[in-house]
Amino acid sequence: MRAELAPEMLLNAYASGAFPMTDPDGITRWYTTDPRGVLPLDQFHCPKNLAQLVRQRKFDVRVNHDFEATMRGCKDVYRPEAHGGWISEELVRAYTRLHQLGFAHSVEAYLDNQLAGGLYGVALGGAFFGESMFHRASNASKVCLVHLISRLRDRGFALLDTQMVTDHMKQFGATHIPAADYKRQLRAAIRLQCAFA
């Protein structure tokens, strides 16, 4: 089903467990997964070498400094010539609008004042829906993830949705749960009043 990307439709979709992706044919559709990928905030594992890098403050980490550039960084990474990637210009416009409305957020790492990596996602109540991450400098996106986890914990968030679990995310504690369990957690999380920014 073709996704309607007006802000209200996007937020309603997230609240029901769906998310949009642009397919190789250029059409953006709604998707859900079962099982669902989540990263339990109380089970986040930060590898020792990454924790050391964070303490060194090699990167200047900023929140919502340049959302669109962060999303475009993700778009550039996930754009293999074979299929064109899943982040379309249509999605960039839709999420930038969500950002302007205060629902979509980015965590960014800068090196010598240049964007070196980052991640973005959508916050709704006490749920954060992680969409994508990228890096141009080694470990930049991982540092952003550590800062994201810290921010979500500090502000009382209850759910970090990763949609799927990649080998990369497994090292941090991401896991799959049945869709029914996910929806229960989602319903409870979006009732919370949490402020990301």
N, C-alpha and C positions, 0 to 999 in steps of 0.2 A: 504494500500500500504506500503510495507517494506521501511523504511527510509534509505536513503543513507546518511551516517554521515561524509563524508569528509567535511573539514571546509567550502569550498565554497558552498556546498549544504546546510549545516546548516544555513549559513548566508542568503542565498537566500530564504530559507524557512521562517526564521524569518521576513525577509523583506516583505514577502507576507502574513504574519499572521499565519503561521503554526508552530507547535512545536512538538518534538518527545517524545514519551513515550513508554516504554517497556511493552508489554501486558503479561498476565499470561502464554501465550504459549511461552514466551521468544523472540518473534519477536518485534522489535521496529518499530512503525508506526508513520505516521504524523497525527496530530490532529488539528482541529480548533474548536472554540466554538462560538455559537451565542445564547444569547448575550455574550459579552466578558467582562471579569473582568479587571478593571483598578483601580488604586488608584490616583485620581487627586492630583498632587503635591501641588496645592494651596488650597486643602481642607483636607489635612492631619490632623487628630485629634490625639494629643498626650495626653492620660489620665494624670491627675495631678500627680498620684503616680509614673507613669513611668517617667515623666519629672523630678520629684524629684530624682529618682534613677539615671538618666543620669547625673544630676548635681553633685551627690555624687561621681561619677567616681569610682564606685565599680569595674567595669570591665575595663580592658585595651583593647580598641578597635583598631584593626589593619585592614588594607586593603591589600588584596592579599598576606598575609603573608604565608598562607598554604592553597592554593586553594583546592588541592586534599583532604586533611584531612577534610576540610569543606564539600565538596561534599560527602565524605564517611560518615560523620556524619549524613547528610540528608538521605543517603542510608540506614544506620542502623536503623533510626527511621521509615522509610516507607518500612519496610520489614516484614509485617505480614506473618506468616507461611502459611496462606490460599492461598496467591497468589504470594508471592515472591517479592512484591514491584514493582514500576515502574522505579526505577533507577537501570539499569543493569551495569555490568562491561563494556559493550560496550559503554554505555553513559558516564561512568566515563572517559574512554580513550578519547572519542570524545571531551568532554568539557575541559579536561585537555589540549588537543591539542589547542583548541580555546583560553584557558587561555595563553598558551605559545605564541600564536600569538597576544595577546593583546585585545581579544574580550570578554572573559569570566572573571568575577571578583567575588571576595568574600569579605564580611565584616565579621570580626570574633571578638568574645568577649573572652577574657582570664581572668581567675581567678587563682591567684597564679601560673601564667605562664602555666596553662593548658587550652586547648581549651574547653570553657564552652558552646559555641553556635555560630551560624553563619548563613549566608545566601549566596546564589550565584545566578548569573544570567548572562545575555548576554547584552552587550552594543553595539548599532549600531546607529551611528549618535547621535541624541538626544533622542533615545528611550532606555529604560532599560527593559529587559524582566526578571522579577523575576521568578526563577525556584523553589526554595525550601528553607526552613529554618529549623533549629533544635535547641534544647537546652538540655544541661545536667545540667545546673544550672537555677533556676527559673529566668525568665525574660531576660535571656541572648540574645535570638533571638530578643526580642522586642527592646532591646537597640541597636542591630545591625540595625534594621529597622529604628529607629530614625536617626541613623548616615547615613544610606543610603539616606533617604529623604533629609537630610541636604546637603549631597554631590551632589545629583542630582540637587537640587535647585541652589546651589552655582555655578555649572558648566553649567547651562543653559539648562538642559534636559527638554523635554516637555511632555514625556509620560512614565509612569510606568505601565507596563502590568503585571497583576497578573493572567492572563488566566481565572481563575474562582474566585468567591468570596465565601470564607468560613465565618462562623460565627466569627471566630477569626479575619479575616481581616476586617470585617464590622465595628468593633469598632474603626478602624483607618480611616475610610472614604472610604473604597473600595466600588465600585459600579459596576453594570452591565450596559453596553451600547450596542446598536445594532451593529452587525458586520459591517454594512456599515459605521456607524459613527467611529468605531474603525479603519477601513482601511483608512479613510480620515485622522484621527489623525496620524496614523502610517506613511502614505506617507509624511506628513508634517514634522514629527519628524526626520525621517531618513535622511532628506536633511540637517539637522543641523550639524554643525561641533563641536562636544562636546568631551572633553577628560575626561574619567572616572578616569584614573590613572595618 
